[in-house]
């Protein structure tokens, strides 16, 4: 093996440049994809692993209390629109950069979007925006949630429903990987506009793959235009 390696380097040095770092990256990615923490089976809870370039994040989604929201999120997992997307936003509080939220998903990529679902407000589900909570993002219409989501770092009760304000649909929490979430929150930001001004990650964190860890997949069977090499949106 040693002789072969020396000869290979001598004959084709360019082919070996970056070989070891590339192999280390592939091995780390394979470990993240296939290593699964021990998770207790709980009725109504669905576990998902987000494999990212910053490390893995494991989610426990509460289908018992937020069934429509979890079903919507799992369509994106089972069909694959989350694969190859990004965490693109890190919102830190003024004066204290440690709490806040990170946001990721399909962004404005119209190829990946599925039908929106009606909001399940925190006043109905009882799932509040506490540390580690995952919540669906939406536009001005609270019933427009699709394929973008946020993860809380520290409590964020301003996103809970109150009075006529429906807030945002919280539907689970992080059970492993909060260190990864915090690392993403700490990344340099800039750009953006409106409420997101200064909050866009200057170097996005790739969501390599979203993996269902339990339960039965329910793919929609729809075409997957994001795999066709045609791009619309950001």
DANORNOR-V651672 format. One record per helix or strand of 2 or more residues. SS is the DSSP state (h for helix, s for strand). FROM is the first residue (numbers start at 1). TO is the last residue. If there is no record, write none. Layout:
SS/FROM/TO
SS/FROM/TO
This chain:
h/2/11
h/13/16
h/19/34
s/45/52
s/55/62
h/67/79
s/85/93
s/96/105
h/122/125
s/133/136
s/148/153
h/157/159
s/170/176
h/178/185
s/189/190
h/194/196
s/200/212
h/225/227
